[in-house]
């Protein structure tokens, strides 16, 4: 099995060093995932750019977390589910929303559940949502901008989820109490 390096700012690669310093400044630490992704500075840069794009998009904070949680759970990414649990808690997301996400169960709020279902459709059908599925999402109170922002969010999570699978990224220090394992079906 290939072993990946989790780089630090002590690297002698100038582009990687600048990127890790940027991550340190932005996150207050260098998340292990970005340390690993920085093997390809372009990959880490793409991930960080998509992070900013999602946050600037049309989905509310709560909706962003629901979309991220849905992709993380569907892809079975333990690192990202753990990390996003902590981020959701810092963003004061309703504990019931976090619990539903971690247990991979439906949301009580019908609009959030519509977002979860649409995110799953987009992932499972690789973007081939049919007209009725798109209309159901729109009828739940979303719009076409939201659809595009879900696509950005899925791209964002696909980069991190897939990379974490390959890198077997260890949890960040201090996040162990929030560790997540995908529930057995």
N, C-alpha and C positions, 0 to 999 in steps of 0.2 A: 504494500500500500504506500502511496506517495505521502510524504510528510511535508506539511506546509510550514513556513516560517511566519511567526507573528512578530513583525518588525517594530522597532522602536525609533525614536528620534536620533538615536546614536548611529543610524545607518549612514553609510558613505555615499548613498545614492541621492543626489541633490533634489530631484523631483519627488522622490518618496519622502525625504526628510521634510520638505516644505508642506506636503500633503498631511503628514502626521502631525506637524506643528499646528496646522490649520484645524485638524480634528481635535487636538488637545485644547486649543483656544475655544472652539465651538462647543464641545461636549464637557469640558472641564476634566477630561481624561481621554485616553485613546482606547475606545472599545476594542475588544479582541477581534471582532469581525473586521473592523477597518484596518487593524494591524495586519491581519491576514490578507485582506483584499488588496492592501498596498503592494503586494507582490507585483501586481499590475497597477501602477498609479492611475492608469486610465479607468480601470474598474472601480477603484475607490472613489475617484473623482466623479464618475457617472452615478454611483450610489449616492454620494453626498449632494450632487445636483438634483437628483430626483427627490431626495428628502426635502429639499427646499421647495421644489415645485409642488409637491403634495400639500405642504403646509400653506402655500400661497393660493392653493386651488379653492374650488367652490364648496367643498365639503366642510362641515363644522368639525371642531376638534373631536367630538364624540363619534361622528361619522367616519373620520379618518381612522380612529382607533378600531372601530368595527371592521372597516375594510382591511386594515393591517392584520388584525387578529384572525379574520376569516382566511386570508391568504396564508398566514403562518400556520394555522391549524390544518388547512387543507394540504399544505406541503409537509406537514409534520416537523416543522422547524422548532426544536426545543429551545435553542439559543434565542431566537427572535420572540417566541411566545413569552419566555422569561423576561427578556429585556423590555418588551412592550407592556408587560404587566406593570413593571416599575414606572415606565413612562406614563401609562394611563393613570396610575395612582398619583403621580406628581401633577398631572393635568386635572385632578379631581373628577375623573370619570366615575359615574355611578358604580358602586361596588357590584350591583346586580348585573350590569353590563359586562364587567370584568369577569364575574363568575360564569355567566353564560358563555363567554368567549373561551374561557379556560376549560369548561366542561363540554364544549362544542355542542351546545344546545341552542334552541331558538330563543330569540329575544322577545320579551313581553311587548315591547313597543313595536307596533306593526311597521312603522317606517324604517326602523333599524333592521327589522327582520327582512324587509324588502331589499335593503342594501346588502345584507348578508347573502340572501338568495341570488341576487344579481351578480355579486362578486363570485360566488360559486359557479354560476352558469358560465360566466366569462372564462374562468379558469378551466373548468371541466370540458367546456365545448371549444376551448381555444379561440374565443372571440366570436364564435358562430352563433350568437344569440338570435333566435328567430323573432319575427315581428311581434308575436304575442308576448314573448318574454321581455322585450324592450318596452312594449306598451304597458305591461304590468308594473315595471319600474317607474315609468313616467306617471302612471296613474297613482302610484304611492306617494307622489309629491316631489319627485326628482325631475331634473331637466336634462337636456342634451349635454350641457357643460359638465354636469355631474357624471354622465356616462364617460366622457373623455377623462375626467379626473380619476375615475375608478380604474381606467386602463393605465394611467400613469402610476397609480398606487400598486397595481398588480406587477407592473414592470419593476418598480422599486423593490417590492418584496421578493420577486423572483430572483433578482440578483443576489440579495442577501441570503435567502433560503437555500438556493442551490449551492452558493459558495460555502455556507456553513455546513451543509451536508458533506461536501468534499473535504473541507478543512478540519472537520470535527472540532469546531470552535469551542474552546472551554468557556464556561460562563464567566462573565466579568466579576471581579472581586466584589463581594458584598451582595451579589444578586442570588446567591445560592438558596436563601429562604423562599424565593419566588420560583424556584425551578419547576418546570412543567414537563409532563410526559403526556403524550397523546393518549386519550382514553381508548381503551379497547372496545371495538364495536360489538 
